[in-house]
Amino acid sequence: MSASARPPADVTGDTAGRLVGIDLARLVAIVGMMAAHTLGWDEPAPAAVVALIDGPPSTLFAVLGGVSVVLAARARLLAGDRGGAVRSTLMRGLLVAALGLVVIPFAPAVYVVLVPFGVAIAAAAALVLLPTWLLAAVAVAIAGAGGWLVVVSREALPGLDDAGTHSLATLLGEPLATALDVLLTGVYPALVWVGYLAIGMVVARGLLTARAAGGERVALAAIGALGAALLAAALVATEAALRIVDGDLAGPLSVARDLALENGYGAAQGDEPVWQLLSTPHSGTPADIARTVGIALLVIAVLGLATAALRPRALRALEPIRAAGAAPLTIYVVHVILVSLLLVTVEPVAAEVVTGWVGWALQVAVALAIGALLAATRSKGPLERLVARAADAAAGWAARPRPAGPPHPQP
């Protein structure tokens, strides 16, 4: 990203007017996923740490994916190129999914999220032209029913024997099961992720509209308040539901809590309605979505307000960190390949360098080094550049200066 022109306060870089807080939030999401991939190999991390890294980082990544869809499409929408906006979004999603298929064999230590994430972005191409109220309705509908549909699908449909293990090999050998794994029955069901992207799209439209009207800080405060309310609602629903399922789980309530709130790896543990009230990590239940979206909105609000208060000199000092956040795809791919490689080659002889807090710090250092290099060269991440060029080619329209006008379809 070029840094030749820097708008004031909360915007940095090029004529795209990227939000610094959003770029930093992307880095928080990646750093959180790094923690999830490194801290779980040693002694159990503290409960508070587990609560923050088991689910929220990947879903923050998904919400910010929706923000990116709006930011990437708005120039074409402003220019009246509605078809180009749809085609470019579709190409972005398909290329991310294809990249996931390429990366998976080199990252066996983690569930690579790129295929369902890419499919969700491709599906979001159908949402970019919707008015905001209808987009919000789609998000609410998926948040309310998506988790239940995933549970039912796992029980009724012929997915892969080991959920979340889709790959190019399974796509060629078991195409139906692989498609179902990506869409409904896997660890990261694309259906649920479309809901997260839709939420991010609503947030982005709201922020862009508020910024144009000079009310971005108020909008960020409102986003933070909504996030806190969603998080509180999820906690209340979970506590109430735990007392209902306690009779079905052996042991005292503390044991029931541990059993009921274990990682769902894509779905709730049962199809009874009460399970949808539990904020089980990676379950896609309404409570899980409320909890993780609440945390995502709080992160976006806090970082947005913090960067809006910074002076230009302080923003320039943050440029290497911001540049790392602006290259989430590149850094994620480097991370999942690196952690898998280190687990095979270094972990048997020096586990402390690969896992635990030291292993996490090493991964973060690599990310910041990439950010420093990108900031020094004033460039985008290589994978971000590849995706952008493919999107431009699919749209049949090169990026142009952005005309004045509304940033998205009106409510």
Secondary structure, DSSP 8 states (H G I E B T S, - for coil): ---S---STTEESSTT-EEHHHHHHHHHHHHHHHHHHHGGGSS---HHHHHHHSSHHHHHHHHHHHHHHHHHHHHHHHTT-HHHHHHHHHHHHHHHHHHHHHHGGG-TTS---HHHHHHHHHHHTTTTTS-HHHHHHHHHHHHHHHHHHHHHHHHHS---SSTT---HHHHHH-HHHHHHIIIIISSS-HHHHHHHHHHHHHHHHHHHHHHHTT-HHHHHHHHHHHHHHHHHHHHHHHHHHHHHHGGGSSS-HHHHHHHHTS--TTS-S-SSGGGGGS--TTS--HHHHHHHHHHHHHHHHHHHHHHHTS-HHHHHHTHHHHHHHT-HHHHHHHHHHHHHHHHHHTTTT-HHHHSHHHHHHHHHHHHHHHHHHHHHHT---HHHHHHHHHHHHHHT-------SS-SS---
